[in-house]
């Protein structure tokens, strides 16, 4: 049974709640309390997320916070609820879904929602236990903060709490709760739910709420016939295109890009079977459950467009004109390639001004990397250093097609934009990270945490928060993956 936190502790937290999403009305959610867990303990916390959410960092280390973020105690002013949504899963309409193991506590005074993932069953659990395990919670915690460090839009992770309570997945594991923070957790699937069920009043209320809170520029927009709902669709399409360009540039595979896992704000959300590429294999499928390869790395941009097309269908009753809806989607097709090329130019140190041969140069390099399955993070970091030092042999040695590499390098180095090599190298090192959250690093932190040692998790978290710095003494975290890394399998339960 949940206990209440006294007002003094609540004041110490720095939290003052608002409940914007709850004000939409009961058609959007079910109010309920989290299910407590026994003997909770801290696994990890993020001071930067506490500051972002307006939470006192000292209080975050308290027992009151431990109980609150495990779901064992209610903070005064919070209004816990699980939201309902629907969606397409692996391209197939799945009907009603919803927060099956996530409970929204409310919104802080600074405008960030706080959600407990793994806090117990909800009406939308569909037979599940509503729990998260330590393994998956650590993965989400670390990757949320890793993406933030890389500059990729993402939901954040405030903390993880653990419990000895058993949870059965492929095997019996222990329970955990990860506290997630975002301006909003609204997904494409929220719109799909009300549209598919003919609930046009609720669909309009949701769209108006999202526009007024997050996209006010869509009101009075002169484009798209001044239709605010078409303008919303265009804005979301463009944010999604920018996000996908960033994923592709950093070599990130989401693994389960269902429409219910797509943020209306263009954030990376729902870290499950994700992976950062080790070898550059464009067709890589990181999700062991994805037997058809729908969410392979090189398919992600097209899947994202398919998803925003589904959003367009959901918004069509409000837009009122199919041609206008299609027009709102068109910018995805121009924004994504432009953003991707801009990010690849930055990785190559070519600056903001596009050159005539940039597409051929970038495509040629990616073909070379793919032919050899070259380690993606290490290649870019070595290239960044080599531009300044002139020592390209450590890079050349990574590429099996050395004749092709030599020809490509000659073209690259002839580019006038590389004239000031020291300046270019510095710019490249600021966008090509030394540290990324490789699967084996995550697995090592998980194994240690299962034994009660959270030191590796804390070290990895610190490196990932500033992934472009050298961090002397931690080169092993930026080394080639061990042979056993290729045997790691991650699935939808991850």
N, C-alpha and C positions, 0 to 999 in steps of 0.2 A: 504494500500500500504506500502511495506517495506521501511524503511529508512536506510541509511548507518550510521555506526559509524565512527567518524572521526579518523584519523590516530593516534592522540595523545592517544585517548581512547584505540585504538587497541594495541598500544605499552604498555600501562599500564596493559593490560590484561595478558601480558606475552605469548600470543599465537603467534606462527609462524606456518603456515599451510603447510602440505603436502597433496597430494591427490592420494595416492597409488591406492586405489580401482578405482577411476575415470579414472586412466590411462589405465584400462583394455579396455575401449572403450564403445561406446553408446549401444551395445547389452546388456550390463549389468545393465543399469539404465536409468532413465529419470531425466534430470536436471530440477529443479523447485525451486521456492521460498516458504518458509513456509507461511501459511495464518495468518496474524496478529490477535491478540486477544485484546479486549478493557480492559483498566484499570487493567493491570497486577499488581500482588503483590507477594512478597516472601512468600513461605510456609515453605521451609526448604533448607538448604545447607549442604554440607559435606566438611570440610576443608581438610580431608585426601585425598579425591578424587581430590580436586583442586591441591594439592601437587603432586599427582600421575600423573596428566595430564599436569603439568607444568603451571598451571594457578595461577596468583597472587591472594592470598586469600583476600587481601584488595579490589582489583578490583571486586572480586566476589560479594561483598556486594553493589556495585554501581548500579545506575540506568541504566548505559550503559549495564551492565551485565544482569540486569533484562529484558531489552528490547531484548537483543540478544538471551537469553535463553527462551524467550517466542515466538520467531520467528518474532518479530516486527522490528528487525533491523539486518542488515547483517554485520558481522565482515569481514573486508578486508582480502582477501586471502582465505576465505572459499568458498567452491564450493558445494552448497546444491544439493542433489540428493536423489532419492528413488530407491532402487535396486529391480530387478525382480528375483523371484525364484518360485519354484513349491513345491509340497510336498504331502505326505500322511497325511490325517487328520482322526483320529480315525480308522486307518487301511485301509482307502479307498483313492484311488488316486484322488486328488482334482484338478489336473492340475495347471494352472498358478495362482500363488498367488502374493507375493511381499510385499514391505513396504507400507501397506495401510494407516498407520497413523504415520510412522516414517520417518524422513528426516535426512540423514547423512550430517553434515556440512563439514566434512573433517577429517584429521588426524593431530594431533599436532606434534610438532618437536620431542617430546619424544616418539612418536610411538603409541599414543592412539587415536582411533576414537571417535568422539563426535557426538551424535545422539539425535535429539529432537523427543520425542514420544508424539503424540497428537498435532502435528503442522499443521494439516489440510489435506485435500484430496490430493491424488496422483492418478496417472493413475491405481494404483493397489488397490484402496479402495473398489472395487467391490460393489458399491452402498452405502458404509458406509460414515460417515461424516468426517472421518479422525481425530476425536478428542479423547482425553482421559478425563476422569472425575477426580475430586479431589480424590474421594474414591480409585479408582484403582491406581492412581499415588502415593498416600501415601503408599499403600500396596507395590508397586514395590520399591519405595525409601527405605522404612524400611527393606524390605526383602533382597534387594541387600546388604545393609550394615550389616545386621544381618548375612548373609552367610559369608561375609568377616570376621566378628568377630569370626565366628566358624572355620575359616580356610578352607572353602569349595570354590573351584574355581567358580567365578561368574563375570558377568558383574557388573559394579558399577553404582551408581547414584550420580551425582554431585549436582543436585538441583531440586526443584519443584517450579514452579511458578503457581499461580492461577489467575483466571479471573471470573468475574460475568457472563460471557457469558453462556447462557443456552445450555445444551446438553441433549438430550433425550436418556435414556436407558430404564430400567423398569419404571423409573419415570424421571422427569426433574431434572437434577443435574447441577452443575457448572463445567466449563472447567478447565483443568490444563495441564501443559506440564512438563514431567519429562525428564531431560537431562541425558542420559546414556553414559557411558564411557567403552570402552573395547579395547583390542589390535585389535580385528576384530569382526564384526557382521556377518561374513559369516556362513551360515548354511548348513546342509546336503541338504536342498532344493535347494540351488543355483546349486549344481552339478546335482541334479535330473532334474532341469529345462532344462539345455542344453543337457543332455543325452537323455531325453524323446523327445526332439524336433530335434534330429539328428544333433545338432550343435557341431560337434566334435572339430572343431578348437577353438571354444569358451570354450568348456569343458577343452581342453588341456591348454588353456591360463589361465583359472582359477586355475587348478591344479598346473601348474607351478608357478603361483603367490603365492599360499598358501605354496607350498614346499619351494620356495626360501625365502619367508618372515618369515615363522613360523616353518618349519620342514626341515631345510637345511641338517640335518643328513640323510634324505632319498635319497640324491644324493650320489652315490657311495656306497650305502649300499650293503654288500655282501650277506645278507639274501634275500630270496624270488627272487632268480635268478637275483639279482641286479636291479630289476624293481622298479623305484622310485615311481610309482603310487601304486603298491602293498604295498611298504613300507609306503606310506602315509596312506593307508587304515588301515594297522596294527597299526600305531602310533595313529590314531584317535580312533580306536577300544579300544586300551589300555587306552587312556586318558578317554574315555567314561566309561570304566569299573571302573576306579579309582573313577570317579565322582559318579557313582551309588553306589559304596561301601560307600562313604561318606554320600550320601543322606540317605541310609538305616540305617547307624549307628546313625545319628543324629535324625532319625525319620521324615525326610522331604518328603512330598508328593508334586510332581510338579503339577499334575492335568491335564496337557494337553501336553503329550509327543509326539506331532506330529513331523514328520521328519523336518518340517520347523521351529520347535522350538528347534532343536538340534544344538548346536554350534560345528563348525569344530575344535575348540580349546579345547573342553571338559569343557566349562564353563556352569554354570547355566544361562539360558537366558529365557526371556519372562515370567515374574512373573505375572500370572493371578490368576487362582483358586488354589493357593498353600495352604498348611497347614502343620504346624508341629503337629505331633501327640500329643493329650492330652492322652487319654487312648491308651494302646498298643493293637490295633485291627488290625491284619495283613491284613485283607481284606478291610480296610477302604478306601472309595472313597470320596475324598474331593471335587470333581467337581460335582456340582448339575446337570450340563449338560451331564455328563458321565453316561447315564442311563444303559449302559451295563457293567459298572465297568471295562472297558479296562485299565484304568490307576490307579487301586487300588494300594495301597502302596506295597503289596507283589508281584505285577506283574511288577513293574517298571524295575527290572533287565532284565527280559526276553523281555520286550518291547524295552529296549535300544538295546539289541542284534538284535531284528527285525529291528530296525532303522538303525543300522550299516550294516545289510544285504542289506537294500535298498540302502545305500550309495555304497556298493560293486557293486550292479547292475548298478548304475549310472556310476561308474568308470570303469566298465568292458571294454568299448571300448578302454580305454587307457591301461589297464592292459593286455588285449589281451588273457587271459587264465583263464577260469573259475575255474580250480583247484587251480591256483595260488591265485585267489581272495579269494577262500574259505580258503586256507591256511593262508591268511592274517587275517582272522577273528578268527582263532582258539584261539589266545592268549586271547581273551575276556573271554573265558570259564575257563581259569586258573587264569587270573589277577583278575577278579571280586571276586571269592571266597577267594583268598589269601588276597586281600586287605580288604575285609569285615572281615575276621577272625582276621587280624592284628588290625583293628580298634576296634573290640569287645574285644580283649585281652587287648588293651590299656584302654578301659572303665573299665575293671575288674582289672587293675593294674598288669597284668601278664607279662608285658614287651615285648621285641622284639623276644624272643626265644619261638618258638612253643613247646607246650607240647603234649604228646601222647593223653591225654584225653580232649584236649581243645574243640574240636568240640562237644563232648557229653556234656561238661559242659555248653557251650554257648547255644546249642540247648535246653538243659534242662531248663535253665533260661528263655529263650524266650517263651517256652511252658507255664511256670508258669505265666509269665506276661500276655500272651494272654488269658489264662483261666480266669483270674480275671479282664481283661481290666485295668491293673494297669497303673497309671499315669506315662508315660515314663520319662519325664525330672526329676520329683521329685524323682522317684525311684533311678535313677542313682546318683543324688546329695546326697541323704541320704546315699546310700551305700558308697559313697566316704568318707563321714565323719565318718561313723560307723567303717570302717576299722581301723581308727586311734584310735577312742574312745573305741571300743569294745562294744558299745551300739547298738545292732542290733534290738532291739524291735521296734523302729520307722519304720524300714524297714519291719520287719516281719508283722507288723500291716497292711501293704499295700497289702499283698498277701493273698487272701482268702484260698488257699490250704496251710495251715500252716504246715501240716505234710510233704508235698512235699518240702516246703521251708526249713524246718529244715534239711532234708536229703541233699538238694542241698548245703546249707550253710556249713554243716560239710565237704563235699567234697571240697568245695571252700577254706575254711580256712586251710585245711590240705596241700594245695599246698605250696611247699617250696619257691616259688617265692614271697610269701607274708610275708616272715620272718621279714623284716624291715617294720613294719606297718606304721610308720610315713612317711617314704619315699614313700611308695606305695600310701598312701592316698593323698599325695601332688601331685603325678603324675596323679592320678585319677581326682582330682579337676581341673587339667589343661586341661582335655578333656571332662569332664561331666559338661556342662554349668549350671549355676544357672538360667540364663535368656534366654528364647527363645521367638520368636515372635509368641505367641499364637494368635489365631484368635480374642479372646475377647479383648486382649490388643490393637491389631490393630484397632478393631472396636471402642474402647474408644477414641483412638487418632483421628480417623476419625470424630467421633461425635463432639469432641471439636473443631477440625479444621473447620468444617462446620459452627460453631458459631464464628469463627475468633480467637479462642484460640489455639495457636500452642505450648503452653508450654508442654502439655502431649506428643506431638510428639517429642519435643526436649529431654525430659527426657527419653523416650523410646529409642530414637536413641542413647543417651549417654550410656545407660545400655547395649544395644545390641552391641555396638562397643567393649566393654570389658565384654563379657558375663560370663567369668569364675571368675571374681572378686566378692567379697561379696557385695559391694556397700551398706554399712549400711544405714538404714532408708528407703530402697526401697524393703523390703521383700514382700510387697503386689504384686509386679510385678512378684514374683516367687512362688506365692501361687497357690493352686488348682483353676481351673477355676470355675466361678460361674455357677449356674444351667442354666442360659439363654445362656451360650456359646454354648451349644449343639443345639440351635435353629438357629444359624447363617448358612445361606446358601450362598455358593460362586459358581459362575458359570463362563462361558467363558467371560462374560461381566465384571467380577471382575478384 
